Amino acid sequence: MHKVLRMEAGENLQTILQNPNLPADLKRIAEKVLKNKRITFDEGVLLYEKGELCYLGALANHIREKRHGDKTYFNRNFHIEPTNLCVYDCKFCSYSRLIKQRSEGWEYTMDEMLDMVKKYDGEPVTEVHIVGGVLPQYDVPFYSELFSKIRAHRPELHIKALTPVEYHYIFKKAKIDYATGMRMMFDAGLGSIPGGGAEIFHPEIREQIAKDKCTADQWLAIHEEWHKLGARSNATMLYGHIEQYWHRVHHMERLRQLQDKTGGFQTFIPLKFRRENNQMSHVPETSVIEDLRNYAVARIYLDNFDHIKAYWAMISRTTAQLSLNFGVDDIDGTLDDTTKIYSMAGAEEQHPGMSTKQLVELIKHVGRQPIERDTLYNVVTDYTDFEFPDEVKPQFYKLPVIN
């Protein structure tokens, strides 16, 4: 099955160029991709508007395989979500509750979070991912102490924590600038920054869906200060709601410009809008076809990003497998079944946790090479030729044929 999908999604780029029915403007873009040349803003919009799925898959898969071959990355990680209470009221958010809804939420203490870390003592996890709502008590001293205590308890565990939304709030509250704040977090043990909170950068969309939180300029500025420390971060884009295609390209263009300047981003993660339990439940969700198109365009446009990641827990294991032929080379990690952000938004995986064996088999099932990585993409284990014991065979969905 995976070979059939590979032929449809990753049709040879030369064959695409030889197609007499290919419009001249799309042929020009394909030639640029073949020559490793950057496409323009207008060409990015054109890909969304006119690019058929097989065409986009051919271009994106060409780039993916040129950079990574069949290598597909994952890591062993777990999440800590300090609280789902938040001072902000983002319209798309299914996760957070306003302070007046305190009875519907949770607020973990520092000791409770440290106990969560200790629960994994002896387990071969390499990363703890910390992100949640924004509340006054979770401030600069709190997070500095938390990071320091995690580092003291388990020095080799990489701390990937807090989005610019959280940092902007706590730095403003502490009356310190971004450079000072990020240096404090770095010194406390922070390893990298996740990509959340980016949503859509353009103000006409951001004002409608997330007007209270930090602006696009502030989000980018915090990442820039972090990159100046020689540290790495990820970037995201929330797609498939009220934005238009050009808003997506504008978003990626701003990321591409900062990456040209700093080189500090390592992964781009398109986040599919899910409409359950939020104020935008009237907005229909995108199809799997549109999801795959979006991954492909992202891979083509963000020529200075090393990796494109798909969160399997958000889009389903099936779509994650398919995405590996549309520019994606990373499907995140094992996660932990206590992760709530995905499931509360109506994600496909209501209990998002997979064993290493399940992730390896999922990747192999579509003819790719499973590589366990750490947060910074150092190889931990190459599972290409590794055979797990026969017992407890993981179950997989039958992959659909895309017409």
N, C-alpha and C positions, 0 to 999 in steps of 0.2 A: 504493500500500500504506500509506504513512504517514497518508493521510487516513482510511482505514478504522480504523487503530489509534487515531487521534486521536479519532474518534467514540466508540470503545469505552472508551478510557481517560479521556478528558476530556469526557464527556457534560456538557452544560450543567447548571450547578448548580441553576438554576431548575426544570429538568426533573426533577432528583432530588427536589426539594422537593415537586413536584406528584404524585409517585408515591404513590397511595393505600395501597400495600402497605409503604411505608417505616415501620419501627417508630418510635414516638414519640421514643425516646431518641436514635436516629440522626438523626431529623429535627431535633431540638433542637441537635445538634452542627453539622449542616449550616447551620442558621440562624445559629449563632454565627460560623461561618467566613464566611458571607456578610456579616455585620455587623462583621467584623474583631475579634471578641471572643475572648479566651483560653479554651481548654478546660481542664477540671480533670484531675487525676490519674486519677480514676475514669473519666472520659470517654476518656482516652487508652487505658486498659486495654480499655474497651468497643470502641474502634475495632479493636484487634487481635482481640478475641474475636468480634465480630459484623459488622464492616464487610466487605461484599463488595468484590471488587477494583474493579469499575466505580465503585462509590460512593466508595471511597477515592481512586481516580484522579481523579474529578470534583472532589473537595474539594482535593486536593493540586495539581492542575493549575490550578485557579482561583487559588490562592495564588501559584503559580509565575508565571503569566502576569500577574497583577496587579502583581507585583514586577518581573519581568524581561521580560515579553512573550515573544517567541520567542528571546531572546538566550541563547546557550549558550557558556559560557566554557571556555577551555583555555589552557595556557601552554607555553612551550618551556623544558624543564627537563632536568636530568640528576642522577643519584644518585651519591653516594659512600657506601659502606658500610665504615667503618673496620675492622670485624672481625665475624665471626660467632661468636666465642667469648664466653662470658658467665658471670658469676658466679651468675646466676639460672637457675632451672629451671622455666619456665612450661610447663604441661602441653600447651597448645595450639600451642606454637611449633615450627615445622618448620625454622626458619632457624638458630637458635643451637646451639652445641655447648658443653658444659661444658669447663672448663679441662683436665680429665683427657683430653679428646678432642682435644687440640691438633693432632694430626696430620691431623684432618679439617677444620681451619679455616684462616683467613687473618688476618693482623694487618698492616695497612698502616702504613708509616711516614709521618711528616709529609711528607717529600719525595715519596713515592709518591702521596699524596693531592694535593699541589700539582701534580704532573705530570698528574693526571687533570683538574684544573681547566684547566691550560694546553693540554690537548688540544682544548679548545673555544675557544681563542683565534681570533677572527675569525668564529666562529659566532654567530648571533643568539639565543643562549639568554639568558634573563633570571633564571634561578634555579638554584642548586645546593642539593640536598636531602641533608643529611647525617644519617644515623641508622644505628645498628647495635647490636652487643652491648655489654656493660659489662665492662670490664677495668681493673685498677688503674692501668696506665700511661697510659690515656686520662683524664687528670685535668684540674683547672682550669687549671694552667699550659699543658698541651698544647693544649687547645681554645682558650684565649685567644690563644695564639700562632698556631694554625692559622687562626682567624677573621681575625686581624690581617693575616696574610700573604696570605690570599685577597683581603681588601679592598684591600691595597696593590697587589696584582697587577692586580686588575680591580674598581675601585671601584663600577661600576654593577651588578655581579652581586649579586643578592639572596641572602643566606645564610639559608636556613631549616634549622635544625639542632637536633638532640637533643630527646628527649622528657623529660618530668619524671622518668621512671625513671632516665635517665642523669644529669640534673641533681641529683636527690636523692642519688644515690650519690657524685658528685664533690664536692658541697658538704659532705656529711657527712664525707667523707674529709679535706677541707680545713679542717674545723671552722669553717665560715662559715654564716651564716643564708641563707635563700632570697633575702631582699632584697639583701643584699650580693653574693651570687653572681650574681643576674640582672643587677645593675648592671654587674658586671665583664664579663659576656658582651655586654651592650649596648654598653659602651664599646669592646670588642674588635671589634665589627662585626657581631654577630648581628642579623639583620633581623626574623625571626619564628620562632615555635616550631610545629612540626608537632603533630598531635593524637594521636600514638601513645601507647601505654602505659595508656590509659584502661580498656580491656577492658570489664568490667562493674563498676560501683562498689559494688554491694551486697556487704557482707562475706561473706555466706554463699556467694556464688558466687566472689568474688575469692579467698577462702581456699582453695577447691578447685582453681582453675586457675592462680593466680599469687600464692601466699601470700608469696613471698620479697620481691617488689618493693614499691615505695612504695604506701601506702594511697590510697584515694580522696581523703581529706582532704588528704594531702600533694600528690597530683596537682593538685587544685584550687587549693591554696595557692600552688604554683609559678606556675601560670597567672595567679593574681590578682596576685602580685608583678610579673610581667611586664607585665600590663595597667596597673599603676600607673605604669609608665614611659612610658605612652602608646603601647605597642607592641601588635601584633596576634598572634593565634594561632589554631590550628584545634583541633577536638575530634573524637574518634572514639568509636565503640562497637562492640565485637566481639559480634556476634549470631549466633544459630543453632547453639548448642551445648547446654549444660545449663541455661541460664537459662529462666525463664518470662516471659510477656509483661509481668507487673508489674515484673520486674527491669529490663526495657528502659525502661519508663516512669519508674521510680525514677531510673535513670541520666540520662535526658533532663531530668527535673525538677531534678536537681542542677545540670546545665549551664544550664538556663534561669534558675535562681536566681542563679548567678554572673554570667550575662550581664546580668540585670537590674541587678546591682550595679556591673559594670565596663564593659560594652559592648565588651569587647576581643576576643571571638570573632568570626571572620568566616565560618567554614565548618564545617559538621558533616558528617562522613564515616562512614556506617555501613560497617563492615568485615565481610564475610561470612567465617564460620569455614570454613576448608578443612582437611580431616582427613588429608591425606597426610603421611607421615613425621613424625608426632608421637605423643605419648602419649594422644591422644584419638581415635585412628583408628577406634575402635569407634562413635563418635557419628556418626549420619548427617547429611549436609549438607542445608541447606534447598533447597527448589525455587525456580525462577525466580519463580513466583507469590508465594511468601513473601518473596523479595527485594524484589519490586515493592511488596508491601503494606508492608514495613518502611520503604522510602523514603517512601512516601506518608504513613504515620503520623508519621514524623520531620518531614516538611515541615509537617504540620498542627500538631504539638505544639510545635515550636520556633519560635514566632511571633516571637521576637526575634533569630533568626539570619538573616542576609542570604542565605546560600547553603547549598545541599545538594549535596554532591559524590558522584559515583560513580566509583570507580577502575575504568576500563575494563579494565585489565590483570588485575584480580582476578576480575571477574564476566563477562568476555567482551565483545567489541564489540557483539554482538547485544543482550545484556541492557542494556548501557549506552545503546544507542539507545532501547530500550523505556522505560528509566527516565526519559527526558526528558519523558515524559507522566505521570509519577508524582511530580512535585515536584522532580526533579533539574534543576539549571541549570548544572552544572559536571562535566566528565568528566576532570579532571586534565590531564596534559600529554603531551608527546611521549615523555617518559621516555628511557631508554637501555637498549639490549639487554643491558647488564651487570647490570641490576637483578635481585637474587637473592631478595629477601624474598618476592616474589609466587610465582615459579616453584617454589621449594622447598616451598611449602605446597600445591602442586597447583592453581595458578591455571589458568584457561582459556588464558591467553596465556603460553606457555613462553619466548618470546623477546619480552618486552614493549617494543616500540619501534614508533612510527608517525611518519611524516613529517608535517609541517604540512599538506601536501596531503591526506594520508589522513584526518587528523582533520577537516579542513574538509569533505571529501566525506562522511564518516561522519555529521556533524551535518546537512548539507544534505539527505542522503538521507531523513531523517525530518521534513523541513519546518521545521527550526529555523535560527536565524541564528548562524553561527559567529563568535565574538569572541575573538581572541587577547588575553589579559590579562597583566599582570605579577602578581607574588605578591599585591599589595595591591589587585587588581582595577581597576587603571587600564587603560584600553583601549590596547592596542598597535596592533592592526590589526582593522578590521571587514572580514571576508571575505564579507559577504552578497552583494555584486555582483561579487566577484572571480572571474575564470575562469582556471584553471590551463591550461597547455598540454595538448593532447590525449594526448600520449605518456605511457606508463606509467600507464594507468588503474588506480586501486586497485580491488581486489575486495572485495565485501561479501557477508555472509550474507543469505539471504532471510529477512525478518522473519516470525516465526510469528504466526498469529492466535490471540489469547488468548480462550478461551471462558469 
